[in-house]
């Protein structure tokens, strides 16, 4: 019987340094082309990184993220994330990405939680992973206490991570009826990321329904729509507000 040993990260790293073009260089090219919207060139670059070192987990993770976010290739992304954690079982980000995909696209909540839990064990300082797990606990499991704990952990890990404040604000608003706390979280989310459309929409809804301030709410709805023209809920809420103002 033959036995095979996977090379450890230091051995693979030293070998990659001897490549004429390192896989990381192709990953950088792929990221740049993706940001420019040149998707065929981006995919070609990620493919080159994989071909150059078929056991390099980082290449699969980046290619999987690109397939998911830019191409909508869910099965291709899942296959890449599977390979990433196969070649590096301690790769926290790849577990987090696969967990997000399982939650958002496959409805595999047990699988998503297993991936996110493992990612947090491997890296307990990633705010986005806590936030994703908090969303599942809030939106799917209706576990308010533990969802709030995850949002708190996200903010403790990264006090500048705007989505965590937005998610915590929504929980405070809808589940805890902590209006002042929710407003403070929405304000902080927008301060940190003025392009976060969901925070404007959520704050507008709070101002409209809880604070009775339709003018300020309309301003927030307008801003949410300008940032995210496909945010249907904001159009609906704005139409209701305008109808009430005309009465």
Order of alpha helices (4+ residues) and beta strands (2+ residues): alpha-alpha-alpha-alpha-alpha-alpha-alpha-alpha-alpha-alpha-alpha-alpha-alpha-alpha
